[in-house]
Amino acid sequence: MKRLRILLCSDNLLYAQTLAAVFENISSFDVIIGDLRADNIIFDASVLQPDIVVWKLNEHQKCLSRLKELRFCCPSSQLFLLADNPANMDISTMFDLKLTASLPALLPAVQIANAVELSIDAGLICLPL
């Protein structure tokens, strides 16, 4: 099976490096890391065209316009959002953005990686109700 390219983005460098280490141990993923800051995710994603984007959102970020921009520049990428409280996002917006999953950022990195792998393998979406 082809290894999937995954782009990680977080304003917290340690958090992103921890996720990268876990994803690198899973044989089905190649971790590509551009500039990890959320300010540059649109540019990095449009250049790298990853199969999967995992983006840790900060609650204070006004991210809806950036999410739409990301979806426009990478229409075939699977988009996983990590948020402090995913239930605060509007479910119809999540469907409009064609999110694959919205997961709690407080999950351990191993569980996040397992959720991403399961969603990709089984073709599931994981959204809060």
Backbone as JSON, one array per atom type, in Angstrom:
{
  "sequence": "MKRLRILLCSDNLLYAQTLAAVFENISSFDVIIGDLRADNIIFDASVLQPDIVVWKLNEHQKCLSRLKELRFCCPSSQLFLLADNPANMDISTMFDLKLTASLPALLPAVQIANAVELSIDAGLICLPL",
  "N": [[0.84, -1.18, 0.0], [0.45, 2.26, -0.7], [2.36, 4.78, 0.88], [1.03, 7.36, 2.83], [1.19, 10.9, 2.64], [1.56, 13.16, 5.22], [0.78, 16.27, 6.58], [1.65, 18.25, 9.27], [0.47, 20.71, 11.52], [0.86, 23.18, 13.92], [0.88, 25.74, 16.35], [2.36, 25.24, 18.53], [5.43, 24.04, 18.93], [6.57, 21.8, 20.28], [4.33, 20.16, 20.63], [3.69, 19.56, 17.95], [6.03, 18.23, 17.16], [5.92, 16.0, 18.8], [3.61, 14.72, 17.82], [4.56, 14.25, 15.22], [6.63, 12.4, 15.72], [5.16, 10.19, 16.61], [3.53, 9.62, 14.35], [5.53, 8.98, 12.52], [6.3, 6.5, 13.37], [4.32, 4.87, 12.5], [3.76, 2.75, 9.92], [2.37, 3.42, 7.59], [2.49, 6.12, 7.01], [4.13, 9.05, 5.78], [5.7, 11.65, 7.2], [5.51, 15.0, 6.51], [6.9, 18.05, 7.08], [6.32, 21.34, 7.0], [6.62, 24.78, 7.49], [5.74, 24.98, 10.73], [3.96, 26.75, 11.88], [0.65, 28.06, 12.14], [0.11, 30.26, 10.58], [1.33, 29.86, 8.16], [0.28, 27.61, 6.97], [-1.43, 27.44, 4.74], [0.11, 28.17, 2.5], [2.18, 26.2, 2.65], [0.67, 23.82, 2.41], [-0.47, 24.15, -0.14], [1.78, 24.04, -1.76], [3.01, 21.58, -1.06], [0.96, 19.67, -1.27], [-0.33, 17.58, 0.46], [-1.56, 14.27, 1.41], [-2.96, 14.11, 3.73], [-3.93, 16.45, 6.19], [-3.19, 17.53, 9.35], [-4.26, 19.63, 11.73], [-3.76, 21.6, 14.47], [-5.88, 23.59, 16.12], [-6.09, 26.78, 17.68], [-8.21, 27.99, 20.19], [-8.74, 30.72, 20.16], [-8.23, 31.48, 17.62], [-9.35, 32.86, 14.6], [-10.52, 30.9, 12.49], [-12.12, 30.01, 10.39], [-12.12, 31.21, 7.79], [-9.52, 30.58, 6.99], [-9.65, 27.81, 7.0], [-11.45, 27.37, 4.92], [-9.91, 28.38, 2.83], [-7.79, 26.57, 2.89], [-9.13, 24.22, 2.21], [-9.84, 24.91, -0.39], [-7.34, 25.14, -1.69], [-6.31, 22.6, -1.39], [-8.09, 20.37, -2.38], [-8.32, 17.57, -2.41], [-7.16, 16.61, -0.12], [-7.31, 14.93, 3.03], [-8.77, 16.28, 5.86], [-7.98, 16.85, 9.17], [-8.9, 18.13, 12.21], [-7.69, 19.39, 15.25], [-8.88, 20.36, 18.27], [-9.38, 22.27, 21.28], [-11.95, 22.06, 22.33], [-13.87, 20.34, 20.44], [-16.62, 20.23, 20.14], [-17.56, 22.79, 20.11], [-17.55, 23.73, 17.55], [-19.49, 24.39, 14.65], [-21.61, 21.96, 13.33], [-22.66, 21.87, 10.73], [-20.93, 23.52, 9.36], [-18.63, 22.0, 9.53], [-19.34, 19.87, 7.85], [-19.64, 21.28, 5.46], [-17.0, 22.03, 4.99], [-15.93, 19.63, 4.46], [-14.63, 18.0, 6.38], [-12.62, 15.39, 7.68], [-12.25, 14.57, 10.27], [-12.8, 15.84, 13.58], [-11.06, 16.23, 16.34], [-10.44, 15.96, 19.92], [-7.87, 17.98, 21.19], [-6.59, 17.3, 23.48], [-6.27, 14.6, 23.58], [-4.01, 11.84, 23.89], [-1.03, 11.71, 21.87], [-0.64, 9.25, 20.57], [-3.23, 8.17, 20.46], [-4.45, 10.05, 18.82], [-3.04, 9.63, 16.43], [-3.8, 6.96, 15.95], [-6.56, 7.33, 15.59], [-6.57, 8.86, 13.25], [-5.4, 7.05, 11.46], [-7.3, 4.94, 11.54], [-9.59, 6.28, 10.58], [-8.78, 6.85, 7.96], [-8.22, 4.26, 6.92], [-10.69, 2.93, 7.24], [-12.44, 4.63, 6.07], [-14.0, 6.41, 7.5], [-15.78, 9.17, 9.01], [-15.26, 11.45, 11.69], [-16.92, 13.26, 13.76], [-17.91, 15.61, 16.27], [-20.93, 15.5, 18.21]],
  "CA": [[0.0, 0.0, 0.0], [1.19, 3.52, -0.81], [2.47, 5.56, 2.11], [0.33, 8.65, 2.73], [1.95, 12.06, 3.12], [0.78, 13.87, 6.23], [1.3, 17.58, 6.97], [1.26, 18.62, 10.64], [0.52, 22.14, 11.78], [0.51, 23.63, 15.26], [1.7, 26.85, 16.83], [3.18, 24.7, 19.6], [6.44, 23.21, 18.29], [6.71, 20.54, 20.99], [3.14, 19.37, 20.31], [3.84, 19.09, 16.57], [7.13, 17.26, 17.11], [5.42, 14.78, 19.44], [2.74, 14.08, 16.83], [5.4, 13.77, 14.12], [7.33, 11.19, 16.17], [4.21, 9.08, 16.65], [3.15, 9.28, 12.98], [6.68, 8.37, 11.84], [6.37, 5.1, 13.79], [3.27, 4.13, 11.82], [4.37, 2.46, 8.62], [1.59, 3.89, 6.44], [2.57, 7.58, 6.87], [5.35, 9.83, 5.63], [5.44, 12.96, 7.78], [6.17, 16.14, 5.88], [6.73, 19.2, 7.97], [6.72, 22.63, 6.45], [6.68, 25.71, 8.61], [4.68, 24.45, 11.58], [3.03, 27.77, 12.36], [-0.63, 28.1, 11.45], [0.11, 31.36, 9.62], [1.9, 29.44, 6.88], [-0.23, 26.32, 6.54], [-2.04, 27.5, 3.42], [1.19, 28.13, 1.52], [2.83, 24.9, 2.69], [-0.24, 22.8, 1.88], [-0.64, 24.32, -1.58], [3.03, 23.62, -2.41], [3.31, 20.17, -0.78], [-0.2, 18.85, -1.62], [-0.32, 16.34, 1.26], [-2.77, 13.44, 1.41], [-3.64, 14.36, 5.01], [-3.5, 17.62, 6.96], [-3.6, 17.52, 10.77], [-4.08, 21.02, 12.14], [-4.2, 21.91, 15.83], [-6.42, 24.94, 16.19], [-6.2, 27.48, 18.96], [-9.59, 28.45, 20.33], [-8.88, 32.14, 19.87], [-8.0, 31.74, 16.21], [-10.47, 32.97, 13.68], [-9.96, 29.94, 11.54], [-13.05, 29.58, 9.35], [-11.66, 31.63, 6.47], [-8.32, 29.8, 6.66], [-10.08, 26.45, 6.68], [-12.01, 27.41, 3.56], [-8.78, 28.56, 1.93], [-7.08, 25.3, 2.86], [-9.95, 23.28, 1.44], [-9.78, 25.33, -1.79], [-6.02, 24.86, -2.28], [-6.05, 21.15, -1.29], [-9.42, 19.75, -2.36], [-8.31, 16.11, -2.23], [-6.55, 16.25, 1.16], [-8.17, 14.62, 4.17], [-8.5, 17.32, 6.84], [-8.23, 16.5, 10.56], [-8.72, 19.28, 13.1], [-7.54, 19.14, 16.68], [-9.34, 21.56, 18.97], [-9.56, 22.08, 22.71], [-13.31, 21.58, 22.49], [-14.42, 20.23, 19.09], [-18.07, 20.38, 20.14], [-17.9, 24.2, 19.92], [-17.65, 24.03, 16.12], [-20.8, 24.14, 14.05], [-21.57, 20.71, 12.57], [-22.91, 22.12, 9.3], [-19.68, 24.07, 8.83], [-17.71, 20.87, 9.36], [-19.73, 19.15, 6.64], [-19.34, 22.13, 4.31], [-15.56, 22.0, 4.77], [-15.57, 18.24, 4.17], [-13.67, 17.53, 7.37], [-12.6, 13.96, 7.95], [-12.44, 14.39, 11.71], [-12.49, 16.89, 14.53], [-10.7, 15.47, 17.54], [-9.95, 16.77, 21.04], [-6.42, 18.14, 21.2], [-6.07, 16.75, 24.73], [-6.0, 13.17, 23.44], [-2.59, 11.54, 23.72], [-0.61, 11.68, 20.46], [-0.84, 7.9, 20.03], [-4.65, 8.01, 20.15], [-4.72, 10.89, 17.65], [-2.51, 8.9, 15.27], [-4.66, 5.8, 15.73], [-7.83, 7.8, 15.04], [-6.32, 9.25, 11.86], [-5.18, 5.81, 10.7], [-8.58, 4.24, 11.45], [-10.47, 7.04, 9.69], [-8.3, 6.67, 6.59], [-8.38, 2.86, 6.52], [-12.09, 2.5, 7.2], [-13.25, 5.61, 5.35], [-14.95, 6.98, 8.46], [-15.6, 10.54, 9.48], [-15.38, 11.5, 13.13], [-17.31, 14.62, 14.11], [-18.65, 15.65, 17.55], [-22.37, 15.82, 18.14]],
  "C": [[0.89, 1.25, 0.0], [1.2, 4.25, 0.54], [1.84, 6.93, 1.88], [1.19, 9.75, 3.32], [1.06, 12.88, 4.04], [1.51, 15.16, 6.62], [0.75, 17.93, 8.34], [1.4, 20.12, 10.82], [0.04, 22.43, 13.19], [1.41, 24.79, 15.61], [2.63, 26.4, 17.96], [4.16, 23.68, 19.0], [6.57, 21.85, 18.96], [5.54, 19.6, 20.68], [3.27, 18.76, 18.92], [4.94, 18.04, 16.46], [6.72, 15.93, 17.75], [4.52, 14.01, 18.48], [3.57, 13.49, 15.69], [6.11, 12.48, 14.5], [6.4, 9.99, 16.17], [3.82, 8.66, 15.22], [4.3, 8.62, 12.22], [6.83, 6.9, 12.21], [5.27, 4.25, 13.17], [3.71, 3.96, 10.37], [3.61, 3.03, 7.42], [1.69, 5.39, 6.2], [3.99, 8.07, 6.65], [5.03, 11.23, 6.15], [6.22, 14.0, 7.0], [5.87, 17.34, 6.76], [7.24, 20.42, 7.25], [6.99, 23.54, 7.63], [5.48, 25.35, 9.49], [3.66, 25.48, 12.04], [1.77, 27.82, 11.5], [-0.69, 29.2, 10.41], [0.53, 30.91, 8.23], [1.32, 28.14, 6.34], [-0.8, 26.35, 5.12], [-0.96, 27.41, 2.34], [1.83, 26.75, 1.48], [1.94, 23.81, 2.08], [-0.4, 22.93, 0.37], [0.59, 23.87, -2.34], [3.22, 22.11, -2.26], [2.2, 19.21, -1.2], [-0.21, 17.51, -0.86], [-1.62, 15.56, 1.09], [-3.62, 13.75, 2.63], [-3.06, 15.62, 5.63], [-4.07, 17.46, 8.37], [-3.24, 18.88, 11.32], [-4.63, 21.21, 13.54], [-4.61, 23.38, 15.88], [-6.31, 25.49, 17.6], [-7.6, 28.04, 19.03], [-9.75, 29.91, 19.93], [-8.66, 32.46, 18.39], [-9.33, 31.92, 15.48], [-10.1, 32.13, 12.47], [-10.88, 29.59, 10.38], [-12.58, 29.97, 7.96], [-10.42, 30.86, 6.04], [-8.66, 28.36, 6.3], [-10.67, 26.38, 5.27], [-10.91, 27.56, 2.52], [-7.99, 27.26, 1.78], [-7.84, 24.28, 2.03], [-9.89, 23.61, -0.05], [-8.45, 24.95, -2.43], [-5.67, 23.37, -2.24], [-7.38, 20.39, -1.27], [-9.42, 18.25, -2.11], [-7.68, 15.67, -0.9], [-7.62, 15.92, 2.2], [-7.79, 15.6, 5.27], [-8.95, 16.87, 8.23], [-7.94, 17.72, 11.41], [-8.61, 18.79, 14.53], [-7.9, 20.42, 17.4], [-9.5, 21.24, 20.45], [-10.95, 21.54, 23.02], [-13.98, 21.5, 21.12], [-15.93, 20.43, 19.03], [-18.5, 21.84, 19.95], [-18.04, 24.58, 18.44], [-19.03, 23.64, 15.6], [-20.72, 22.92, 13.13], [-21.8, 20.94, 11.08], [-21.67, 22.72, 8.62], [-18.67, 22.95, 8.6], [-18.04, 20.07, 8.11], [-19.4, 19.98, 5.4], [-17.85, 22.11, 3.97], [-15.03, 20.59, 4.44], [-14.45, 17.74, 5.1], [-13.75, 16.02, 7.5], [-12.84, 13.71, 9.43], [-12.13, 15.67, 12.45], [-12.3, 16.2, 15.87], [-10.28, 16.41, 18.67], [-8.42, 16.8, 21.05], [-5.8, 17.53, 22.46], [-5.85, 15.25, 24.67], [-4.49, 12.95, 23.37], [-2.25, 11.39, 22.23], [-0.83, 10.31, 19.83], [-2.3, 7.69, 19.64], [-5.05, 8.87, 18.95], [-4.25, 10.17, 16.39], [-3.36, 7.68, 14.95], [-6.0, 6.2, 15.12], [-7.68, 8.21, 13.58], [-6.18, 8.0, 11.0], [-6.49, 5.06, 10.5], [-9.54, 4.96, 10.49], [-10.08, 6.86, 8.24], [-8.58, 5.25, 6.1], [-9.83, 2.46, 6.33], [-12.98, 3.49, 6.44], [-14.3, 6.27, 6.22], [-14.72, 8.48, 8.62], [-15.89, 10.55, 10.97], [-15.65, 12.94, 13.53], [-18.09, 14.59, 15.42], [-20.12, 15.98, 17.32], [-22.74, 16.82, 19.18]]
}
